[in-house]
Amino acid sequence: MAKKAVATLKDKTAGKGSVKCIRMVRSERSGAYSFQEDIIHPDKEKDFFAGK
């Protein structure tokens, strides 16, 4: 039988857990878009999307 792998984003030190945020960032040099992703605390997601 095949085993099923399950990934969790819960961090024991964060208390509430974590969220994975993905945003598109445009390169100034080439003009192409790339994706920036990070696993952060839910309280800091607005700062992540603001580019801080």
PDB file of N, CA, C and O in Angstrom:
ATOM      1  N   MET A   1       0.841  -1.188   0.000  1.00  0.00           N
ATOM      2  CA  MET A   1       0.000   0.000   0.000  1.00  0.00           C
ATOM      3  C   MET A   1       0.879   1.240   0.000  1.00  0.00           C
ATOM      4  O   MET A   1       1.979   1.239   0.552  1.00  0.00           O
ATOM      5  N   ALA A   2       0.391   2.268  -0.609  1.00  0.00           N
ATOM      6  CA  ALA A   2       1.117   3.534  -0.662  1.00  0.00           C
ATOM      7  C   ALA A   2       0.854   4.341   0.603  1.00  0.00           C
ATOM      8  O   ALA A   2      -0.245   4.320   1.157  1.00  0.00           O
ATOM      9  N   LYS A   3       1.875   5.043   1.041  1.00  0.00           N
ATOM     10  CA  LYS A   3       1.724   5.906   2.211  1.00  0.00           C
ATOM     11  C   LYS A   3       1.405   7.316   1.757  1.00  0.00           C
ATOM     12  O   LYS A   3       1.892   7.779   0.726  1.00  0.00           O
ATOM     13  N   LYS A   4       0.604   7.971   2.522  1.00  0.00           N
ATOM     14  CA  LYS A   4       0.201   9.339   2.192  1.00  0.00           C
ATOM     15  C   LYS A   4       0.980  10.304   3.084  1.00  0.00           C
ATOM     16  O   LYS A   4       0.956  10.181   4.309  1.00  0.00           O
ATOM     17  N   ALA A   5       1.660  11.249   2.476  1.00  0.00           N
ATOM     18  CA  ALA A   5       2.421  12.250   3.235  1.00  0.00           C
ATOM     19  C   ALA A   5       1.544  13.472   3.462  1.00  0.00           C
ATOM     20  O   ALA A   5       0.906  13.973   2.536  1.00  0.00           O
ATOM     21  N   VAL A   6       1.519  13.941   4.691  1.00  0.00           N
ATOM     22  CA  VAL A   6       0.705  15.093   5.046  1.00  0.00           C
ATOM     23  C   VAL A   6       1.622  16.167   5.608  1.00  0.00           C
ATOM     24  O   VAL A   6       2.361  15.922   6.561  1.00  0.00           O
ATOM     25  N   ALA A   7       1.577  17.355   5.017  1.00  0.00           N
ATOM     26  CA  ALA A   7       2.393  18.470   5.492  1.00  0.00           C
ATOM     27  C   ALA A   7       1.526  19.412   6.314  1.00  0.00           C
ATOM     28  O   ALA A   7       0.405  19.739   5.923  1.00  0.00           O
ATOM     29  N   THR A   8       2.048  19.842   7.446  1.00  0.00           N
ATOM     30  CA  THR A   8       1.322  20.793   8.276  1.00  0.00           C
ATOM     31  C   THR A   8       2.138  22.056   8.419  1.00  0.00           C
ATOM     32  O   THR A   8       3.365  22.026   8.332  1.00  0.00           O
ATOM     33  N   LEU A   9       1.457  23.166   8.639  1.00  0.00           N
ATOM     34  CA  LEU A   9       2.114  24.451   8.819  1.00  0.00           C
ATOM     35  C   LEU A   9       2.054  24.899  10.266  1.00  0.00           C
ATOM     36  O   LEU A   9       2.253  26.079  10.555  1.00  0.00           O
ATOM     37  N   LYS A  10       1.785  23.987  11.170  1.00  0.00           N
ATOM     38  CA  LYS A  10       1.683  24.363  12.580  1.00  0.00           C
ATOM     39  C   LYS A  10       3.067  24.456  13.190  1.00  0.00           C
ATOM     40  O   LYS A  10       3.889  23.548  13.064  1.00  0.00           O
ATOM     41  N   ASP A  11       3.300  25.564  13.848  1.00  0.00           N
ATOM     42  CA  ASP A  11       4.558  25.793  14.544  1.00  0.00           C
ATOM     43  C   ASP A  11       4.242  25.826  16.030  1.00  0.00           C
ATOM     44  O   ASP A  11       3.392  26.603  16.464  1.00  0.00           O
ATOM     45  N   LYS A  12       4.894  25.017  16.793  1.00  0.00           N
ATOM     46  CA  LYS A  12       4.588  24.920  18.220  1.00  0.00           C
ATOM     47  C   LYS A  12       4.945  26.194  18.968  1.00  0.00           C
ATOM     48  O   LYS A  12       4.342  26.475  20.004  1.00  0.00           O
ATOM     49  N   THR A  13       5.906  26.977  18.482  1.00  0.00           N
ATOM     50  CA  THR A  13       6.321  28.185  19.186  1.00  0.00           C
ATOM     51  C   THR A  13       5.443  29.380  18.845  1.00  0.00           C
ATOM     52  O   THR A  13       5.411  30.347  19.606  1.00  0.00           O
ATOM     53  N   ALA A  14       4.734  29.342  17.728  1.00  0.00           N
ATOM     54  CA  ALA A  14       3.945  30.492  17.305  1.00  0.00           C
ATOM     55  C   ALA A  14       2.609  30.598  18.032  1.00  0.00           C
ATOM     56  O   ALA A  14       2.044  31.689  18.108  1.00  0.00           O
ATOM     57  N   GLY A  15       2.101  29.519  18.557  1.00  0.00           N
ATOM     58  CA  GLY A  15       0.836  29.570  19.273  1.00  0.00           C
ATOM     59  C   GLY A  15      -0.345  29.383  18.351  1.00  0.00           C
ATOM     60  O   GLY A  15      -1.034  28.367  18.446  1.00  0.00           O
ATOM     61  N   LYS A  16      -0.604  30.317  17.468  1.00  0.00           N
ATOM     62  CA  LYS A  16      -1.738  30.238  16.553  1.00  0.00           C
ATOM     63  C   LYS A  16      -1.401  29.438  15.299  1.00  0.00           C
ATOM     64  O   LYS A  16      -2.308  29.109  14.535  1.00  0.00           O
ATOM     65  N   GLY A  17      -0.148  29.116  15.061  1.00  0.00           N
ATOM     66  CA  GLY A  17       0.235  28.423  13.844  1.00  0.00           C
ATOM     67  C   GLY A  17       0.864  29.391  12.868  1.00  0.00           C
ATOM     68  O   GLY A  17       1.256  30.499  13.236  1.00  0.00           O
ATOM     69  N   SER A  18       0.956  28.969  11.631  1.00  0.00           N
ATOM     70  CA  SER A  18       1.587  29.775  10.599  1.00  0.00           C
ATOM     71  C   SER A  18       0.756  29.710   9.334  1.00  0.00           C
ATOM     72  O   SER A  18      -0.086  28.827   9.173  1.00  0.00           O
ATOM     73  N   VAL A  19       0.999  30.653   8.438  1.00  0.00           N
ATOM     74  CA  VAL A  19       0.331  30.667   7.149  1.00  0.00           C
ATOM     75  C   VAL A  19       1.387  30.778   6.058  1.00  0.00           C
ATOM     76  O   VAL A  19       2.454  31.355   6.269  1.00  0.00           O
ATOM     77  N   LYS A  20       1.084  30.224   4.900  1.00  0.00           N
ATOM     78  CA  LYS A  20       1.976  30.318   3.753  1.00  0.00           C
ATOM     79  C   LYS A  20       1.434  31.402   2.833  1.00  0.00           C
ATOM     80  O   LYS A  20       0.311  31.302   2.340  1.00  0.00           O
ATOM     81  N   CYS A  21       2.233  32.434   2.605  1.00  0.00           N
ATOM     82  CA  CYS A  21       1.827  33.555   1.763  1.00  0.00           C
ATOM     83  C   CYS A  21       2.651  33.553   0.483  1.00  0.00           C
ATOM     84  O   CYS A  21       3.862  33.333   0.515  1.00  0.00           O
ATOM     85  N   ILE A  22       1.991  33.797  -0.637  1.00  0.00           N
ATOM     86  CA  ILE A  22       2.645  33.840  -1.940  1.00  0.00           C
ATOM     87  C   ILE A  22       2.238  35.139  -2.616  1.00  0.00           C
ATOM     88  O   ILE A  22       1.055  35.472  -2.679  1.00  0.00           O
ATOM     89  N   ARG A  23       3.240  35.883  -3.130  1.00  0.00           N
ATOM     90  CA  ARG A  23       2.919  37.098  -3.878  1.00  0.00           C
ATOM     91  C   ARG A  23       3.790  37.163  -5.123  1.00  0.00           C
ATOM     92  O   ARG A  23       4.869  36.573  -5.169  1.00  0.00           O
ATOM     93  N   MET A  24       3.313  37.887  -6.131  1.00  0.00           N
ATOM     94  CA  MET A  24       4.061  38.084  -7.365  1.00  0.00           C
ATOM     95  C   MET A  24       4.903  39.337  -7.232  1.00  0.00           C
ATOM     96  O   MET A  24       4.432  40.374  -6.764  1.00  0.00           O
ATOM     97  N   VAL A  25       6.162  39.227  -7.652  1.00  0.00           N
ATOM     98  CA  VAL A  25       7.091  40.350  -7.599  1.00  0.00           C
ATOM     99  C   VAL A  25       7.649  40.543  -8.994  1.00  0.00           C
ATOM    100  O   VAL A  25       8.077  39.580  -9.630  1.00  0.00           O
ATOM    101  N   ARG A  26       7.648  41.778  -9.477  1.00  0.00           N
ATOM    102  CA  ARG A  26       8.166  42.075 -10.810  1.00  0.00           C
ATOM    103  C   ARG A  26       9.622  42.490 -10.730  1.00  0.00           C
ATOM    104  O   ARG A  26       9.982  43.343  -9.918  1.00  0.00           O
ATOM    105  N   SER A  27      10.450  41.904 -11.553  1.00  0.00           N
ATOM    106  CA  SER A  27      11.868  42.217 -11.590  1.00  0.00           C
ATOM    107  C   SER A  27      12.075  43.546 -12.319  1.00  0.00           C
ATOM    108  O   SER A  27      11.523  43.761 -13.398  1.00  0.00           O
ATOM    109  N   GLU A  28      12.866  44.426 -11.728  1.00  0.00           N
ATOM    110  CA  GLU A  28      13.126  45.717 -12.368  1.00  0.00           C
ATOM    111  C   GLU A  28      14.034  45.557 -13.577  1.00  0.00           C
ATOM    112  O   GLU A  28      13.922  46.309 -14.545  1.00  0.00           O
ATOM    113  N   ARG A  29      14.923  44.592 -13.526  1.00  0.00           N
ATOM    114  CA  ARG A  29      15.893  44.407 -14.595  1.00  0.00           C
ATOM    115  C   ARG A  29      15.266  43.819 -15.851  1.00  0.00           C
ATOM    116  O   ARG A  29      15.450  44.364 -16.940  1.00  0.00           O
ATOM    117  N   SER A  30      14.527  42.714 -15.725  1.00  0.00           N
ATOM    118  CA  SER A  30      14.001  42.038 -16.906  1.00  0.00           C
ATOM    119  C   SER A  30      12.514  42.288 -17.131  1.00  0.00           C
ATOM    120  O   SER A  30      12.018  42.092 -18.241  1.00  0.00           O
ATOM    121  N   GLY A  31      11.798  42.716 -16.098  1.00  0.00           N
ATOM    122  CA  GLY A  31      10.368  42.949 -16.235  1.00  0.00           C
ATOM    123  C   GLY A  31       9.536  41.692 -16.061  1.00  0.00           C
ATOM    124  O   GLY A  31       8.309  41.742 -16.145  1.00  0.00           O
ATOM    125  N   ALA A  32      10.193  40.566 -15.819  1.00  0.00           N
ATOM    126  CA  ALA A  32       9.482  39.301 -15.635  1.00  0.00           C
ATOM    127  C   ALA A  32       8.958  39.208 -14.204  1.00  0.00           C
ATOM    128  O   ALA A  32       9.505  39.817 -13.285  1.00  0.00           O
ATOM    129  N   TYR A  33       7.905  38.447 -14.040  1.00  0.00           N
ATOM    130  CA  TYR A  33       7.331  38.227 -12.716  1.00  0.00           C
ATOM    131  C   TYR A  33       7.896  36.948 -12.106  1.00  0.00           C
ATOM    132  O   TYR A  33       8.151  35.968 -12.807  1.00  0.00           O
ATOM    133  N   SER A  34       8.083  36.976 -10.815  1.00  0.00           N
ATOM    134  CA  SER A  34       8.470  35.777 -10.067  1.00  0.00           C
ATOM    135  C   SER A  34       7.605  35.713  -8.819  1.00  0.00           C
ATOM    136  O   SER A  34       6.972  36.698  -8.439  1.00  0.00           O
ATOM    137  N   PHE A  35       7.583  34.568  -8.198  1.00  0.00           N
ATOM    138  CA  PHE A  35       6.763  34.368  -7.011  1.00  0.00           C
ATOM    139  C   PHE A  35       7.653  34.325  -5.783  1.00  0.00           C
ATOM    140  O   PHE A  35       8.667  33.628  -5.754  1.00  0.00           O
ATOM    141  N   GLN A  36       7.260  35.078  -4.776  1.00  0.00           N
ATOM    142  CA  GLN A  36       7.958  35.064  -3.501  1.00  0.00           C
ATOM    143  C   GLN A  36       7.011  34.429  -2.497  1.00  0.00           C
ATOM    144  O   GLN A  36       5.889  34.898  -2.307  1.00  0.00           O
ATOM    145  N   GLU A  37       7.466  33.368  -1.860  1.00  0.00           N
ATOM    146  CA  GLU A  37       6.613  32.694  -0.889  1.00  0.00           C
ATOM    147  C   GLU A  37       7.361  32.549   0.423  1.00  0.00           C
ATOM    148  O   GLU A  37       8.584  32.406   0.455  1.00  0.00           O
ATOM    149  N   ASP A  38       6.598  32.590   1.499  1.00  0.00           N
ATOM    150  CA  ASP A  38       7.179  32.536   2.825  1.00  0.00           C
ATOM    151  C   ASP A  38       6.142  31.973   3.794  1.00  0.00           C
ATOM    152  O   ASP A  38       4.940  32.144   3.592  1.00  0.00           O
ATOM    153  N   ILE A  39       6.601  31.314   4.827  1.00  0.00           N
ATOM    154  CA  ILE A  39       5.734  30.813   5.886  1.00  0.00           C
ATOM    155  C   ILE A  39       5.933  31.728   7.085  1.00  0.00           C
ATOM    156  O   ILE A  39       7.014  31.780   7.671  1.00  0.00           O
ATOM    157  N   ILE A  40       4.866  32.454   7.443  1.00  0.00           N
ATOM    158  CA  ILE A  40       4.975  33.484   8.467  1.00  0.00           C
ATOM    159  C   ILE A  40       3.843  33.351   9.485  1.00  0.00           C
ATOM    160  O   ILE A  40       2.925  32.548   9.316  1.00  0.00           O
ATOM    161  N   HIS A  41       3.931  34.143  10.528  1.00  0.00           N
ATOM    162  CA  HIS A  41       2.893  34.207  11.559  1.00  0.00           C
ATOM    163  C   HIS A  41       1.697  34.969  10.983  1.00  0.00           C
ATOM    164  O   HIS A  41       1.899  35.930  10.241  1.00  0.00           O
ATOM    165  N   PRO A  42       0.461  34.574  11.298  1.00  0.00           N
ATOM    166  CA  PRO A  42      -0.724  35.239  10.733  1.00  0.00           C
ATOM    167  C   PRO A  42      -0.805  36.740  11.014  1.00  0.00           C
ATOM    168  O   PRO A  42      -1.411  37.475  10.233  1.00  0.00           O
ATOM    169  N   ASP A  43      -0.210  37.209  12.110  1.00  0.00           N
ATOM    170  CA  ASP A  43      -0.266  38.638  12.418  1.00  0.00           C
ATOM    171  C   ASP A  43       0.600  39.475  11.489  1.00  0.00           C
ATOM    172  O   ASP A  43       0.382  40.682  11.380  1.00  0.00           O
ATOM    173  N   LYS A  44       1.571  38.876  10.819  1.00  0.00           N
ATOM    174  CA  LYS A  44       2.517  39.621   9.984  1.00  0.00           C
ATOM    175  C   LYS A  44       2.218  39.523   8.492  1.00  0.00           C
ATOM    176  O   LYS A  44       3.031  39.946   7.670  1.00  0.00           O
ATOM    177  N   GLU A  45       1.056  38.967   8.131  1.00  0.00           N
ATOM    178  CA  GLU A  45       0.776  38.791   6.715  1.00  0.00           C
ATOM    179  C   GLU A  45       0.529  40.110   5.984  1.00  0.00           C
ATOM    180  O   GLU A  45       0.851  40.218   4.801  1.00  0.00           O
ATOM    181  N   LYS A  46      -0.030  41.108   6.654  1.00  0.00           N
ATOM    182  CA  LYS A  46      -0.247  42.402   5.993  1.00  0.00           C
ATOM    183  C   LYS A  46       1.074  43.081   5.676  1.00  0.00           C
ATOM    184  O   LYS A  46       1.202  43.724   4.634  1.00  0.00           O
ATOM    185  N   ASP A  47       2.062  42.950   6.561  1.00  0.00           N
ATOM    186  CA  ASP A  47       3.388  43.498   6.300  1.00  0.00           C
ATOM    187  C   ASP A  47       4.057  42.784   5.128  1.00  0.00           C
ATOM    188  O   ASP A  47       4.767  43.410   4.340  1.00  0.00           O
ATOM    189  N   PHE A  48       3.830  41.471   5.012  1.00  0.00           N
ATOM    190  CA  PHE A  48       4.408  40.706   3.912  1.00  0.00           C
ATOM    191  C   PHE A  48       3.859  41.193   2.573  1.00  0.00           C
ATOM    192  O   PHE A  48       4.619  41.390   1.624  1.00  0.00           O
ATOM    193  N   PHE A  49       2.553  41.385   2.494  1.00  0.00           N
ATOM    194  CA  PHE A  49       1.962  41.816   1.232  1.00  0.00           C
ATOM    195  C   PHE A  49       2.198  43.295   0.956  1.00  0.00           C
ATOM    196  O   PHE A  49       2.064  43.730  -0.188  1.00  0.00           O
ATOM    197  N   ALA A  50       2.542  44.070   1.967  1.00  0.00           N
ATOM    198  CA  ALA A  50       2.886  45.479   1.752  1.00  0.00           C
ATOM    199  C   ALA A  50       4.326  45.618   1.263  1.00  0.00           C
ATOM    200  O   ALA A  50       4.724  46.695   0.820  1.00  0.00           O
ATOM    201  N   GLY A  51       5.101  44.557   1.337  1.00  0.00           N
ATOM    202  CA  GLY A  51       6.479  44.594   0.849  1.00  0.00           C
ATOM    203  C   GLY A  51       7.474  45.010   1.903  1.00  0.00           C
ATOM    204  O   GLY A  51       8.596  45.386   1.565  1.00  0.00           O
ATOM    205  N   LYS A  52       7.109  44.957   3.162  1.00  0.00           N
ATOM    206  CA  LYS A  52       8.007  45.381   4.239  1.00  0.00           C
ATOM    207  C   LYS A  52       8.868  44.221   4.690  1.00  0.00           C
ATOM    208  O   LYS A  52       9.692  44.378   5.592  1.00  0.00           O
TER     209      LYS A  52
END
